[in-house]
Amino acid sequence: MPLLDRNGAREDGWTHSESAATGNIPAVIVPWEHLAEALDRQEPDQTVGVLIPNHLPVSQLAPFLPRLALVAVAFPAYSDGRGFSIARQIRRAGFPGELRASGPLIADQFAYALSCGFDTVELPEASAARQPVEQWLHAKDAFSRTYQRGYGAPERNILDQRRAARVAAATAG
């Protein structure tokens, strides 16, 4: 599946496993159901990530976050936005690793995914074929300002800019 970050397409150094059997895979993503077992089997030089459903309470994931290098949030459909809320909760819980949206998102959601804390978007082949990388990058830069508070770009938030202008005007006058 193609992988995008804020700069465009990139190689994926992670391998998906359908079970807890991680073998000699240096960087492996396991399903949520097999995470505890995969961490118990983790090799010393191995990095483990997890693919979680978009309805998993972050409180269930939180105890595992310090041992994970990647959390992928499944998006079953582009119209199901629960993964965006989960991303913000995971970042608020202090997760510093790679946060990945995995599923059939559309280019118009790219900027919002990044502002919610996602680092990468993993697309099914069909989605990537419909919208090339250039379209994703154009969509990411289509809005210079947002209403949502995001991660990594506080200067883009309209509400914070308005608040700062009001404070500056009040102190100047």
ZADOLUM-870696 format. One record per residue (C-alpha): residue in three letters; y, x, z; residue number from 1; chain. Coordinates in steps of 0.05 Angstrom, whole numbers, plus 5000, padded with zeros to 4 digits. Layout:
<rest->ALA; py->Y; px->X; pz->Z; nr->NUM; kette->A>
...
# end
This chain:
<rest->MET; py->5000; px->5000; pz->5000; nr->1; kette->A>
<rest->PRO; py->5069; px->5027; pz->4982; nr->2; kette->A>
<rest->LEU; py->5112; px->5052; pz->5040; nr->3; kette->A>
<rest->LEU; py->5188; px->5050; pz->5043; nr->4; kette->A>
<rest->ASP; py->5239; px->5079; pz->5091; nr->5; kette->A>
<rest->ARG; py->5314; px->5076; pz->5089; nr->6; kette->A>
<rest->ASN; py->5315; px->5130; pz->5035; nr->7; kette->A>
<rest->GLY; py->5263; px->5098; pz->4988; nr->8; kette->A>
<rest->ALA; py->5189; px->5108; pz->4975; nr->9; kette->A>
<rest->ARG; py->5151; px->5158; pz->5017; nr->10; kette->A>
<rest->GLU; py->5081; px->5183; pz->5026; nr->11; kette->A>
<rest->ASP; py->5041; px->5152; pz->5082; nr->12; kette->A>
<rest->GLY; py->5007; px->5202; pz->5127; nr->13; kette->A>
<rest->TRP; py->4970; px->5147; pz->5165; nr->14; kette->A>
<rest->THR; py->4900; px->5120; pz->5151; nr->15; kette->A>
<rest->HIS; py->4881; px->5048; pz->5168; nr->16; kette->A>
<rest->SER; py->4815; px->5037; pz->5205; nr->17; kette->A>
<rest->GLU; py->4783; px->4969; pz->5212; nr->18; kette->A>
<rest->SER; py->4750; px->4988; pz->5278; nr->19; kette->A>
<rest->ALA; py->4757; px->5035; pz->5337; nr->20; kette->A>
<rest->ALA; py->4717; px->5088; pz->5300; nr->21; kette->A>
<rest->THR; py->4772; px->5139; pz->5286; nr->22; kette->A>
<rest->GLY; py->4729; px->5200; pz->5273; nr->23; kette->A>
<rest->ASN; py->4766; px->5262; pz->5250; nr->24; kette->A>
<rest->ILE; py->4825; px->5223; pz->5221; nr->25; kette->A>
<rest->PRO; py->4888; px->5260; pz->5243; nr->26; kette->A>
<rest->ALA; py->4933; px->5198; pz->5243; nr->27; kette->A>
<rest->VAL; py->4899; px->5131; pz->5247; nr->28; kette->A>
<rest->ILE; py->4923; px->5059; pz->5252; nr->29; kette->A>
<rest->VAL; py->4874; px->5013; pz->5287; nr->30; kette->A>
<rest->PRO; py->4876; px->4937; pz->5295; nr->31; kette->A>
<rest->TRP; py->4902; px->4910; pz->5362; nr->32; kette->A>
<rest->GLU; py->4832; px->4885; pz->5381; nr->33; kette->A>
<rest->HIS; py->4806; px->4957; pz->5379; nr->34; kette->A>
<rest->LEU; py->4865; px->4995; pz->5409; nr->35; kette->A>
<rest->ALA; py->4838; px->5007; pz->5479; nr->36; kette->A>
<rest->GLU; py->4772; px->5033; pz->5453; nr->37; kette->A>
<rest->ALA; py->4807; px->5077; pz->5400; nr->38; kette->A>
<rest->LEU; py->4851; px->5108; pz->5454; nr->39; kette->A>
<rest->ASP; py->4790; px->5122; pz->5496; nr->40; kette->A>
<rest->ARG; py->4758; px->5158; pz->5437; nr->41; kette->A>
<rest->GLN; py->4822; px->5194; pz->5416; nr->42; kette->A>
<rest->GLU; py->4812; px->5267; pz->5397; nr->43; kette->A>
<rest->PRO; py->4860; px->5319; pz->5426; nr->44; kette->A>
<rest->ASP; py->4897; px->5331; pz->5360; nr->45; kette->A>
<rest->GLN; py->4894; px->5259; pz->5337; nr->46; kette->A>
<rest->THR; py->4953; px->5210; pz->5333; nr->47; kette->A>
<rest->VAL; py->4938; px->5137; pz->5343; nr->48; kette->A>
<rest->GLY; py->4978; px->5077; pz->5318; nr->49; kette->A>
<rest->VAL; py->4964; px->5003; pz->5322; nr->50; kette->A>
<rest->LEU; py->4972; px->4942; pz->5277; nr->51; kette->A>
<rest->ILE; py->4992; px->4882; pz->5319; nr->52; kette->A>
<rest->PRO; py->4997; px->4809; pz->5301; nr->53; kette->A>
<rest->ASN; py->5067; px->4781; pz->5300; nr->54; kette->A>
<rest->HIS; py->5051; px->4733; pz->5357; nr->55; kette->A>
<rest->LEU; py->5028; px->4785; pz->5408; nr->56; kette->A>
<rest->PRO; py->5071; px->4785; pz->5471; nr->57; kette->A>
<rest->VAL; py->5103; px->4853; pz->5478; nr->58; kette->A>
<rest->SER; py->5084; px->4853; pz->5552; nr->59; kette->A>
<rest->GLN; py->5011; px->4861; pz->5529; nr->60; kette->A>
<rest->LEU; py->5029; px->4920; pz->5485; nr->61; kette->A>
<rest->ALA; py->5077; px->4954; pz->5534; nr->62; kette->A>
<rest->PRO; py->5024; px->4992; pz->5575; nr->63; kette->A>
<rest->PHE; py->4999; px->5026; pz->5512; nr->64; kette->A>
<rest->LEU; py->5067; px->5046; pz->5483; nr->65; kette->A>
<rest->PRO; py->5071; px->5115; pz->5515; nr->66; kette->A>
<rest->ARG; py->5005; px->5135; pz->5481; nr->67; kette->A>
<rest->LEU; py->5023; px->5109; pz->5412; nr->68; kette->A>
<rest->ALA; py->5060; px->5145; pz->5355; nr->69; kette->A>
<rest->LEU; py->5065; px->5083; pz->5311; nr->70; kette->A>
<rest->VAL; py->5067; px->5008; pz->5319; nr->71; kette->A>
<rest->ALA; py->5058; px->4967; pz->5256; nr->72; kette->A>
<rest->VAL; py->5076; px->4893; pz->5261; nr->73; kette->A>
<rest->ALA; py->5039; px->4847; pz->5214; nr->74; kette->A>
<rest->PHE; py->5080; px->4798; pz->5173; nr->75; kette->A>
<rest->PRO; py->5033; px->4746; pz->5144; nr->76; kette->A>
<rest->ALA; py->5088; px->4718; pz->5100; nr->77; kette->A>
<rest->TYR; py->5160; px->4737; pz->5085; nr->78; kette->A>
<rest->SER; py->5182; px->4670; pz->5114; nr->79; kette->A>
<rest->ASP; py->5151; px->4685; pz->5182; nr->80; kette->A>
<rest->GLY; py->5205; px->4724; pz->5219; nr->81; kette->A>
<rest->ARG; py->5172; px->4731; pz->5287; nr->82; kette->A>
<rest->GLY; py->5160; px->4805; pz->5272; nr->83; kette->A>
<rest->PHE; py->5235; px->4819; pz->5273; nr->84; kette->A>
<rest->SER; py->5240; px->4793; pz->5344; nr->85; kette->A>
<rest->ILE; py->5180; px->4834; pz->5365; nr->86; kette->A>
<rest->ALA; py->5210; px->4897; pz->5335; nr->87; kette->A>
<rest->ARG; py->5273; px->4889; pz->5377; nr->88; kette->A>
<rest->GLN; py->5232; px->4877; pz->5439; nr->89; kette->A>
<rest->ILE; py->5190; px->4939; pz->5426; nr->90; kette->A>
<rest->ARG; py->5252; px->4982; pz->5417; nr->91; kette->A>
<rest->ARG; py->5282; px->4952; pz->5480; nr->92; kette->A>
<rest->ALA; py->5219; px->4972; pz->5516; nr->93; kette->A>
<rest->GLY; py->5236; px->5044; pz->5499; nr->94; kette->A>
<rest->PHE; py->5186; px->5058; pz->5443; nr->95; kette->A>
<rest->PRO; py->5212; px->5120; pz->5406; nr->96; kette->A>
<rest->GLY; py->5157; px->5125; pz->5353; nr->97; kette->A>
<rest->GLU; py->5152; px->5097; pz->5283; nr->98; kette->A>
<rest->LEU; py->5159; px->5022; pz->5279; nr->99; kette->A>
<rest->ARG; py->5131; px->4993; pz->5215; nr->100; kette->A>
<rest->ALA; py->5135; px->4924; pz->5183; nr->101; kette->A>
<rest->SER; py->5070; px->4910; pz->5146; nr->102; kette->A>
<rest->GLY; py->5065; px->4853; pz->5098; nr->103; kette->A>
<rest->PRO; py->5098; px->4815; pz->5041; nr->104; kette->A>
<rest->LEU; py->5171; px->4823; pz->5059; nr->105; kette->A>
<rest->ILE; py->5224; px->4817; pz->5006; nr->106; kette->A>
<rest->ALA; py->5280; px->4865; pz->4989; nr->107; kette->A>
<rest->ASP; py->5332; px->4818; pz->5018; nr->108; kette->A>
<rest->GLN; py->5300; px->4829; pz->5087; nr->109; kette->A>
<rest->PHE; py->5303; px->4905; pz->5084; nr->110; kette->A>
<rest->ALA; py->5371; px->4915; pz->5117; nr->111; kette->A>
<rest->TYR; py->5353; px->4866; pz->5172; nr->112; kette->A>
<rest->ALA; py->5286; px->4899; pz->5184; nr->113; kette->A>
<rest->LEU; py->5321; px->4966; pz->5193; nr->114; kette->A>
<rest->SER; py->5373; px->4937; pz->5240; nr->115; kette->A>
<rest->CYS; py->5318; px->4906; pz->5282; nr->116; kette->A>
<rest->GLY; py->5289; px->4975; pz->5294; nr->117; kette->A>
<rest->PHE; py->5237; px->4983; pz->5238; nr->118; kette->A>
<rest->ASP; py->5233; px->5052; pz->5208; nr->119; kette->A>
<rest->THR; py->5187; px->5035; pz->5150; nr->120; kette->A>
<rest->VAL; py->5162; px->4976; pz->5110; nr->121; kette->A>
<rest->GLU; py->5090; px->4976; pz->5083; nr->122; kette->A>
<rest->LEU; py->5083; px->4928; pz->5025; nr->123; kette->A>
<rest->PRO; py->5023; px->4897; pz->4990; nr->124; kette->A>
<rest->GLU; py->5017; px->4921; pz->4918; nr->125; kette->A>
<rest->ALA; py->5037; px->4853; pz->4891; nr->126; kette->A>
<rest->SER; py->5102; px->4852; pz->4930; nr->127; kette->A>
<rest->ALA; py->5119; px->4923; pz->4909; nr->128; kette->A>
<rest->ALA; py->5106; px->4906; pz->4836; nr->129; kette->A>
<rest->ARG; py->5154; px->4847; pz->4839; nr->130; kette->A>
<rest->GLN; py->5211; px->4886; pz->4870; nr->131; kette->A>
<rest->PRO; py->5217; px->4961; pz->4853; nr->132; kette->A>
<rest->VAL; py->5244; px->5012; pz->4903; nr->133; kette->A>
<rest->GLU; py->5313; px->5012; pz->4871; nr->134; kette->A>
<rest->GLN; py->5319; px->4937; pz->4886; nr->135; kette->A>
<rest->TRP; py->5302; px->4950; pz->4960; nr->136; kette->A>
<rest->LEU; py->5353; px->5006; pz->4965; nr->137; kette->A>
<rest->HIS; py->5407; px->4963; pz->4932; nr->138; kette->A>
<rest->ALA; py->5391; px->4905; pz->4980; nr->139; kette->A>
<rest->LYS; py->5395; px->4952; pz->5040; nr->140; kette->A>
<rest->ASP; py->5466; px->4972; pz->5021; nr->141; kette->A>
<rest->ALA; py->5490; px->4903; pz->4997; nr->142; kette->A>
<rest->PHE; py->5522; px->4885; pz->5064; nr->143; kette->A>
<rest->SER; py->5571; px->4933; pz->5096; nr->144; kette->A>
<rest->ARG; py->5576; px->4893; pz->5160; nr->145; kette->A>
<rest->THR; py->5529; px->4849; pz->5201; nr->146; kette->A>
<rest->TYR; py->5535; px->4800; pz->5258; nr->147; kette->A>
<rest->GLN; py->5471; px->4825; pz->5292; nr->148; kette->A>
<rest->ARG; py->5472; px->4885; pz->5337; nr->149; kette->A>
<rest->GLY; py->5425; px->4935; pz->5306; nr->150; kette->A>
<rest->TYR; py->5396; px->5003; pz->5318; nr->151; kette->A>
<rest->GLY; py->5428; px->5065; pz->5291; nr->152; kette->A>
<rest->ALA; py->5490; px->5033; pz->5260; nr->153; kette->A>
<rest->PRO; py->5535; px->5004; pz->5314; nr->154; kette->A>
<rest->GLU; py->5596; px->5011; pz->5269; nr->155; kette->A>
<rest->ARG; py->5567; px->4957; pz->5223; nr->156; kette->A>
<rest->ASN; py->5571; px->4902; pz->5275; nr->157; kette->A>
<rest->ILE; py->5628; px->4855; pz->5262; nr->158; kette->A>
<rest->LEU; py->5629; px->4825; pz->5332; nr->159; kette->A>
<rest->ASP; py->5635; px->4892; pz->5367; nr->160; kette->A>
<rest->GLN; py->5690; px->4913; pz->5319; nr->161; kette->A>
<rest->ARG; py->5729; px->4848; pz->5334; nr->162; kette->A>
<rest->ARG; py->5719; px->4858; pz->5409; nr->163; kette->A>
<rest->ALA; py->5745; px->4930; pz->5405; nr->164; kette->A>
<rest->ALA; py->5805; px->4908; pz->5365; nr->165; kette->A>
<rest->ARG; py->5823; px->4855; pz->5417; nr->166; kette->A>
<rest->VAL; py->5817; px->4906; pz->5474; nr->167; kette->A>
<rest->ALA; py->5860; px->4956; pz->5435; nr->168; kette->A>
<rest->ALA; py->5913; px->4903; pz->5421; nr->169; kette->A>
<rest->ALA; py->5914; px->4881; pz->5494; nr->170; kette->A>
<rest->THR; py->5922; px->4951; pz->5520; nr->171; kette->A>
<rest->ALA; py->5975; px->4969; pz->5468; nr->172; kette->A>
<rest->GLY; py->6018; px->4908; pz->5483; nr->173; kette->A>
# end
